[in-house]
Amino acid sequence: MTEIPEHLLKRAQLAREKAAADAAPAAAAPASATDSRIPQHLLERSKAARTGEGGAVALADRPTALATTAPQNGGPLGTGPGGHTQRLLTVIKSGSIQDVKAIPIDKVHTWPHLLAVEFVAALACTVFLFIFSWFVNAPLLQAANFNQTPNPSKAPWYFLGLQELLTMFHPMIAGVTLPGVALLGLMFAPFLDRNESNRPEDRKFITSLFTVFLMFWAVLVIIGSFFRGPGFLFVFPWNAGIFFDL
C-alpha cells in the first residue's frame, strides 16, 4: 500500500474540521434556514426513508450523510471533504505507485547478438589465415623415412602432455585412467556448480578446478617440448639446446 503524503493528511484533517464546524451551526439553525438550503422534495424523501416508508435510504442522501457523519466519527484515514476517499487518486503521481526503474539484466539473445559476432570473427580469422598462408610457407619437414627414425621422436605439441605421462606411469594409467578421470571431471563440473553468475568472484570453485586442470596439462606440454632431448631424456634447454620443431 502506498504511503499517503503528509500534506494530504493535513489537508484532509483541515477539511474534516471545516465540515464539523459547518455542521454544528446547521444543526442549531431553525428549520426555516435549513429548508432554504435543502429542497423540499429531498427533505420529504429523507423523512420517508427514516420512518421506513421509503424502504431504503435514497442514493441522494448518501453524500449528505457522509459529509455530516464521516468527519465526526473519524472516518477512514486520508478522507477528503465530504468523506470521499477517491479524491486522493487525483493528486497522487504515477511515479509513487509504479516502479519506473529499469532492472538491468546480464543476458542477451543468442541470435543475433552472439552468433553475429562469432560469424564476423570467423570470417576475419579465415581472411587472415588465407592471406598469411599466401605469403608464408608452412614449416614442413621432408618426407618421412621409415629407415631413419628421428631422435627424439616427439608427438605433436597437443599430445606431448600425454607422451610425458607415459614416461611416468604405466600405459594403462597414463593413457586411459588419468585422461578418463580428467574428462569425466570436466563433464560433471557444470552439475557440481549451479551458480549462474558470470562474475569470477562468484565462481571460485569452478574457476579453481579449471585452473588446476589447465596448469597441470600446460606444465606437461612445456616439459615434453623443451626439457626432453635424445632418447626422450630430461635435459635443460640452456645446456643441450631445444629438441622441438613446430
C-alpha positions as CSV (number, residue, x, y, z in Angstrom):
1,M,0.0,0.0,0.0
2,T,1.4,3.4,-1.0
3,E,2.0,5.7,2.0
4,I,-0.1,8.9,1.9
5,P,2.0,12.1,1.8
6,E,1.9,14.3,4.9
7,H,0.5,17.4,3.2
8,L,-2.5,15.3,2.0
9,L,-3.2,14.1,5.6
10,K,-3.1,17.7,6.8
11,R,-5.4,18.8,4.1
12,A,-7.9,16.0,4.9
13,Q,-7.7,16.9,8.6
14,L,-8.5,20.6,7.9
15,A,-11.4,19.5,5.6
16,R,-12.9,17.4,8.4
17,E,-12.6,20.2,10.9
18,K,-14.2,22.6,8.5
19,A,-17.0,20.2,7.8
20,A,-17.6,19.7,11.5
21,A,-17.7,23.4,12.0
22,D,-20.2,23.9,9.2
23,A,-22.4,21.1,10.5
24,A,-22.7,22.5,14.0
25,P,-24.4,25.8,13.1
26,A,-26.6,24.0,10.6
27,A,-27.9,21.7,13.4
28,A,-28.6,24.6,15.7
29,A,-30.2,26.8,13.0
30,P,-34.1,27.0,12.8
31,A,-36.0,24.8,10.4
32,S,-36.7,27.7,8.0
33,A,-33.0,28.2,7.4
34,T,-32.5,24.5,6.7
35,D,-35.5,24.5,4.4
36,S,-33.9,27.3,2.4
37,R,-30.7,25.3,1.8
38,I,-32.2,21.8,1.1
39,P,-35.0,21.3,-1.5
40,Q,-38.4,20.3,-0.1
41,H,-38.7,17.1,-2.0
42,L,-35.3,15.9,-0.7
43,L,-36.4,16.6,2.9
44,E,-39.6,14.6,2.4
45,R,-37.8,11.7,0.8
46,S,-35.3,11.7,3.7
47,K,-38.2,11.7,6.3
48,A,-39.9,8.8,4.5
49,A,-36.6,6.8,4.4
50,R,-36.0,7.3,8.2
51,T,-39.6,6.4,9.1
52,G,-39.4,3.2,6.9
53,E,-41.9,4.4,4.4
54,G,-39.3,4.8,1.6
55,G,-38.0,1.3,2.1
56,A,-34.3,2.1,1.8
57,V,-32.2,5.2,2.1
58,A,-32.2,7.2,-1.1
59,L,-28.9,7.5,-3.0
60,A,-29.2,11.3,-3.0
61,D,-29.0,11.3,0.8
62,R,-25.7,9.3,1.0
63,P,-23.3,12.3,0.2
64,T,-25.1,14.4,2.8
65,A,-24.8,11.6,5.4
66,L,-21.1,11.2,4.6
67,A,-20.5,14.9,4.8
68,T,-22.0,15.1,8.3
69,T,-21.1,11.8,9.9
70,A,-17.8,10.7,8.4
71,P,-15.6,13.5,9.8
72,Q,-17.3,13.4,13.2
73,N,-16.8,9.6,13.6
74,G,-13.1,9.9,12.5
75,G,-13.7,8.2,9.1
76,P,-11.1,6.4,7.1
77,L,-7.6,7.7,7.2
78,G,-6.9,10.3,4.5
79,T,-10.6,11.1,3.7
80,G,-11.2,14.4,1.9
81,P,-14.0,16.9,2.1
82,G,-17.3,15.2,2.4
83,G,-15.7,11.9,3.4
84,H,-14.8,10.9,-0.2
85,T,-11.6,8.9,-0.3
86,Q,-11.4,8.8,-4.1
87,R,-10.3,12.4,-4.3
88,L,-6.8,11.3,-3.3
89,L,-6.3,9.5,-6.5
90,T,-6.4,12.8,-8.4
91,V,-3.3,14.1,-6.7
92,I,-1.0,11.0,-6.3
93,K,1.6,10.9,-9.1
94,S,2.1,7.8,-11.1
95,G,5.7,7.5,-10.0
96,S,4.7,6.9,-6.4
97,I,2.7,3.8,-7.2
98,Q,4.6,2.5,-10.3
99,D,8.1,1.1,-10.5
100,V,9.7,3.1,-13.3
101,K,13.3,1.9,-12.6
102,A,14.8,-0.3,-15.3
103,I,16.1,-3.6,-13.9
104,P,19.5,-4.4,-15.5
105,I,19.9,-7.9,-16.8
106,D,23.1,-9.7,-17.9
107,K,21.5,-11.9,-20.6
108,V,21.1,-11.4,-24.3
109,H,19.6,-13.4,-27.0
110,T,21.9,-15.9,-28.8
111,W,20.6,-14.7,-32.2
112,P,21.6,-12.2,-33.4
113,H,23.8,-10.8,-30.6
114,L,26.1,-13.7,-30.1
115,L,26.1,-15.6,-33.4
116,A,26.5,-12.4,-35.5
117,V,29.7,-11.5,-33.6
118,E,31.0,-15.1,-33.8
119,F,30.3,-15.2,-37.6
120,V,32.2,-12.0,-38.2
121,A,35.1,-13.2,-36.0
122,A,35.2,-16.5,-38.0
123,L,35.3,-14.6,-41.3
124,A,38.1,-12.3,-40.0
125,C,40.2,-15.3,-39.0
126,T,39.6,-17.1,-42.3
127,V,40.7,-14.0,-44.3
128,F,43.8,-13.6,-42.1
129,L,44.8,-17.3,-42.5
130,F,44.3,-17.1,-46.2
131,I,46.5,-14.0,-46.6
132,F,49.1,-15.3,-44.2
133,S,49.4,-18.7,-46.0
134,W,49.7,-16.9,-49.3
135,F,53.0,-15.3,-48.3
136,V,54.4,-17.7,-45.7
137,N,55.1,-21.4,-46.3
138,A,54.2,-24.0,-43.7
139,P,57.3,-25.3,-41.8
140,L,57.0,-28.8,-43.1
141,L,59.9,-31.4,-42.9
142,Q,61.0,-33.7,-45.7
143,A,59.1,-36.9,-46.4
144,A,59.3,-39.5,-43.7
145,N,61.9,-42.2,-44.0
146,F,61.0,-45.3,-42.1
147,N,64.6,-46.5,-42.1
148,Q,65.7,-43.4,-40.1
149,T,63.6,-42.5,-37.1
150,P,64.3,-39.1,-35.7
151,N,65.7,-38.9,-32.2
152,P,64.0,-37.7,-30.1
153,S,60.6,-38.7,-31.7
154,K,58.0,-36.4,-30.3
155,A,54.3,-36.3,-30.8
156,P,52.6,-33.0,-31.8
157,W,52.5,-30.4,-29.1
158,Y,48.9,-31.1,-28.2
159,F,49.8,-34.7,-27.4
160,L,53.1,-34.1,-25.7
161,G,51.3,-33.9,-22.3
162,L,50.1,-37.5,-22.8
163,Q,53.5,-38.6,-24.0
164,E,55.0,-37.1,-20.9
165,L,52.6,-39.0,-18.7
166,L,53.7,-42.3,-20.4
167,T,57.3,-41.7,-19.1
168,M,56.0,-41.5,-15.5
169,F,53.2,-44.1,-15.2
170,H,52.0,-47.4,-16.7
171,P,50.4,-47.1,-20.1
172,M,47.1,-48.1,-18.7
173,I,47.2,-45.4,-16.1
174,A,48.8,-42.7,-18.2
175,G,46.8,-43.4,-21.4
176,V,43.3,-44.4,-20.0
177,T,42.8,-43.8,-16.3
178,L,44.1,-40.3,-15.8
179,P,42.7,-38.8,-19.0
180,G,39.4,-40.5,-18.4
181,V,39.1,-39.1,-14.9
182,A,40.0,-35.6,-16.1
183,L,37.4,-35.7,-18.9
184,L,34.7,-37.0,-16.5
185,G,35.6,-34.3,-14.0
186,L,35.1,-31.6,-16.7
187,M,31.8,-33.2,-17.8
188,F,30.4,-33.2,-14.3
189,A,31.7,-29.7,-13.5
190,P,28.5,-27.9,-14.6
191,F,26.4,-30.1,-12.4
192,L,28.7,-29.5,-9.4
193,D,28.5,-25.7,-9.7
194,R,24.9,-24.4,-10.4
195,N,25.7,-20.8,-9.9
196,E,24.5,-18.8,-13.0
197,S,26.6,-15.7,-12.3
198,N,29.2,-14.6,-14.8
199,R,31.5,-12.9,-12.3
200,P,34.7,-14.8,-11.5
201,E,34.4,-13.9,-7.8
202,D,31.1,-15.8,-7.6
203,R,32.5,-18.9,-9.4
204,K,35.6,-19.7,-7.2
205,F,35.1,-23.4,-7.2
206,I,34.7,-24.0,-10.9
207,T,37.4,-21.4,-11.7
208,S,39.9,-23.1,-9.4
209,L,39.0,-26.6,-10.8
210,F,39.6,-25.5,-14.4
211,T,42.8,-23.6,-13.5
212,V,44.3,-26.7,-11.9
213,F,43.4,-28.8,-14.9
214,L,44.8,-26.2,-17.4
215,M,48.1,-25.6,-15.5
216,F,48.6,-29.4,-15.0
217,W,48.3,-30.0,-18.7
218,A,50.3,-26.9,-19.7
219,V,53.3,-28.0,-17.4
220,L,53.3,-31.4,-19.0
221,V,53.4,-29.9,-22.5
222,I,56.2,-27.5,-21.7
223,I,58.3,-30.2,-20.1
224,G,57.8,-32.5,-23.1
225,S,58.5,-29.7,-25.6
226,F,61.6,-28.0,-24.2
227,F,63.1,-30.4,-21.5
228,R,63.2,-33.7,-23.4
229,G,66.2,-34.5,-25.5
230,P,67.6,-37.5,-27.4
231,G,66.0,-40.8,-26.1
232,F,63.3,-38.6,-24.6
233,L,65.6,-38.0,-21.6
234,F,65.3,-35.0,-19.4
235,V,67.7,-32.2,-20.4
236,F,68.0,-28.4,-19.7
237,P,67.4,-26.4,-22.9
238,W,70.1,-23.8,-22.0
239,N,72.7,-26.6,-21.8
240,A,71.8,-29.1,-24.6
241,G,69.6,-27.0,-26.8
242,I,65.9,-27.2,-27.8
243,F,64.9,-30.5,-29.4
244,F,61.5,-29.3,-30.6
245,D,60.2,-28.4,-34.1
246,L,56.9,-26.9,-35.0
